[in-house]
Amino acid sequence: MANSAQARKRARQNIKQSTHNHSLRSKLRTAIKRVIKAIKDGDKIAAQNAFKISCSTVDSIADKKIVHKNKAARHKSRLSAAIKAMT
């Protein structure tokens, strides 16, 4: 347990920040899952629309350093390749 006032405040801040980061990470996963679901359903137009929305979500979360920018780029690249591979 924190002994100083500064350490107690820091512990409170860490809890609040980690909760916020957790919700953003969940938002990222949901955006990716929406695109994957559209791809599996075979609807290319819906997949493209979901991909456009998810790209902005992925980028904004990467800018906030919740996930690394390379991880965000990898997700976008793989989703884009999956959409292009649809017939």
Steps between C-alpha positions, in 0.01 A plus 500: 500500500612855428648679799526860384228731377673523165506121461133472601403759239712325238326169578161667452611652171634166376169328568307769314740502204515121468120484497492758222768318300312172542185650351694640203669165440157336506376755247793408274422129519132561428582706192725224367239232573236693304719491190581130546130420539416685178778312319375164627145586393635560151366855469781698337324838511417465869857387567639805321274735695589335830868516404483877440348553842742263672804666340427829673438320829823302472699811412359708784576229754852463362549877526408480869765226537252243627642264238823537305476671163649195325234276651232737376656502153518121500130470585403744227720328245365152571139615497557686174662193344209282614250739341696510175514118494119478508346392171 
